[in-house]
Amino acid sequence: MLGLVPRLPRIKCAKCRKWVKGVVLEADTGFGNQIRITVYCHGDTDTMEIPAEVMDDSDTARQILSQTGTAFTTLRVAKGV
């Protein structure tokens, strides 16, 4: 499944409007059975999880992972507040 992906998805940061500094694609084959995309930018991380059954179709997987996305679009409550 992930071997079919020629490159990682291109994801922009909603905070700084630049490409994120790093992208990690992981397959969780445990209880969750999902694909996890974690991005890093300006010292923070954001994660998106996609159910594995969605990614079972190679055409769908290729489309999802080749599109441009945006991270850090959700407001988060500051720690300790």
Beta strands, then each sheet from edge to edge (+ up, - down):
strand 1: 10-13
strand 2: 22-28
strand 3: 34-41
strand 4: 44-51
strand 5: 68-71
sheet 1: 1+ 5+
sheet 2: 2+ 3- 4+
end
